[in-house]
């Protein structure tokens, strides 16, 4: 009887995860308002159903995350440093806390069912995108034209057939994002030699969708993750380690480079313009936001974390949006907070010695340079990437517990 209860619980959590992802993707479309409510209901149900089985002591490593994302801003509010919309900051911190709890319960449930977790993402992404395709239609198969537009950055054609196409999404880049999640999951199963035919079909469809969106971020993120797959299949452990560390170091150096020019773009115009073109105006928006933070004296601590939509519409009057995780982090948590968050990410990467983890983490971190997705409550990419990190940290914790038990018995 107990096995039947556990089985039913698992099926229910699988189904709720699937529905949560479908509603989350749909919340970025014209049906956003209704879908956000349904998505939040699914999230709460998952937390309620999964939480009572979670052993929180196995998640002690999340304490630094809570300290920097929640306690740090609360201290700065107390000392009057975050005096710019403090109520919004408090509301946002509540959302962050719920989200971290959500990541914990999902990672605890799926840590020994990782392939199932990825399959649910693959299937839910595919179903949602196909439904949107049926509703909105209009995608183009003129792949060479669209690839040329991506490379040359001439991405707004005069013809409705060849211009950037959003397939119902409020922002065309969102089509690219969810199509790339479908592809990264599909490539994973092809690499694992599981569901090969289905995954090849998914990869082809996702490639067509990405081309129609004419977004560059997926090509960079997916390209790096595929390179990682090639590296982790090398026989030489030493060479493998050197190449992986080189990729991570390159991402870190690019982030430092981006942050430096975001603060000093006005005086370094030539390099600033080149980097701004590469980042599709993200450097400019980050630079403008940081100029505002500096003008009110919060360069080191930031103005406080708030929802990106609130920042876009209320703080900047819809004149700019912070798409980059790095730009948002510098604006919200300041230089100090951003350094701490970066150190935590480095710690997670160094702690997780797993080939599958490297593949997904590279994709997530690279995409986060273009999209605001590091511990952001409203971001589905954040949910995808952060839960994967949490899963592998949970696996590491489990192995450590088993090792300690064996040593104690000996």
WOVEN-V450735 format. One record per pair of residues at least 6 apart in sequence whose C-alpha atoms are under 8 Angstrom apart, sorted by the first residue. I is the first residue (numbers start at 1). J is the second residue. Records with the same first field share a line. If there is no record, write none. Layout:
# WOVEN-V450735
I->J + J
This chain:
# WOVEN-V450735
9->49
13->46 + 49 + 50
14->120
16->42 + 45 + 46
17->42 + 46 + 120
18->120 + 121 + 123 + 124
19->39 + 42 + 124
20->38 + 39 + 42 + 43
21->39 + 121 + 124 + 125 + 380
22->124 + 125 + 127 + 128
23->35 + 36 + 38 + 39
24->35 + 36 + 39 + 380
25->125 + 128 + 178 + 380
26->32 + 35 + 128
27->33 + 34 + 35 + 36 + 39
28->169 + 170 + 171 + 174
29->168 + 169 + 170
30->168 + 169 + 170
43->102
46->102 + 105
47->101 + 102 + 105
50->105 + 106 + 109
51->105
54->105 + 108
58->394 + 397 + 398
59->104 + 394
64->344
65->341 + 344
66->97
68->337 + 340 + 341
69->93 + 96
70->93 + 96 + 97
73->82 + 304 + 305 + 333
74->90
76->82
77->83 + 86
81->298 + 301 + 303
82->302 + 303 + 304
83->303
84->303 + 304
86->304
88->306
89->304 + 305 + 306
92->305 + 306 + 307
93->305
95->377
96->375 + 376 + 377
99->375 + 377
100->375
103->383 + 386 + 387 + 390
104->387 + 390
106->387
107->387 + 388 + 390 + 391 + 394
108->391 + 394
110->116 + 117 + 391
111->391 + 392 + 394 + 395
112->395
114->391
118->185
119->185
121->181 + 182 + 185
122->181 + 182 + 183 + 185 + 186
125->178 + 179 + 181 + 182
126->182 + 202
129->179
132->167 + 168
133->139 + 167
136->167 + 168
137->167
138->161 + 167
139->161 + 165 + 167 + 209 + 212
140->161 + 162 + 212
141->208
142->162
143->208 + 211 + 212
145->162
146->155 + 162 + 211 + 212 + 214
147->211 + 214
149->155 + 214
150->214 + 215 + 216
155->163 + 164 + 214
156->163 + 164
157->163 + 164
162->212
163->212
164->172 + 212 + 213 + 214
165->172 + 212 + 213 + 214
166->172 + 173 + 174 + 175 + 212 + 213
167->175
169->175
172->213 + 215
173->213 + 215
175->209 + 210 + 213
176->209 + 210 + 213 + 214 + 215 + 218
177->218 + 381
179->206 + 207 + 209 + 210
180->206 + 207 + 210 + 218 + 222
182->202 + 203 + 206
183->202 + 203 + 206 + 207
184->222 + 360 + 363
186->199 + 200 + 202 + 203
187->199 + 200 + 203
189->195 + 196 + 199
190->196 + 199 + 200
210->218
217->367 + 370
218->367
220->366 + 367
221->362 + 363 + 364 + 366 + 367
222->363
224->362 + 363
225->359 + 360 + 362 + 363
226->359
228->244 + 358 + 359 + 362
229->355 + 359
231->240 + 243 + 244
232->240 + 355
234->240
248->362
251->366
255->326 + 369
258->275 + 283
259->326 + 327
261->268 + 272 + 283 + 287
262->283 + 284 + 286 + 287 + 290 + 327
263->287 + 290 + 291
264->287
265->272 + 287
266->272
272->283
275->283
276->282 + 283 + 284
279->370
282->322 + 323 + 324 + 370
283->327
285->320 + 321 + 322
286->322 + 324 + 327 + 328 + 331
287->327
289->322 + 327 + 331
290->299 + 327 + 330 + 331
293->299 + 302 + 303 + 331
298->334
299->330 + 331 + 334 + 335
300->333 + 334 + 335 + 336
301->332 + 333 + 334 + 335 + 336 + 337
302->330 + 331 + 332 + 333 + 334 + 335
303->331 + 332 + 333 + 334
304->331 + 332 + 333
305->332 + 333
306->332
307->378
308->321 + 322
311->321
312->318 + 319 + 320 + 321 + 322
313->319
322->328 + 372
323->370 + 371 + 372
324->368 + 369 + 370 + 371 + 372 + 373
325->368 + 369 + 370 + 371 + 372 + 373 + 374
326->338 + 368 + 369 + 372
328->372
329->337 + 338
330->337 + 338
348->389 + 393
349->358 + 361
351->393
352->392 + 393 + 396
354->392
357->388 + 389 + 392
360->385 + 388
361->385 + 388 + 389
364->381 + 385
368->374
372->379
373->379 + 380 + 381 + 382
374->382 + 386
375->382 + 383 + 386
376->382
377->383
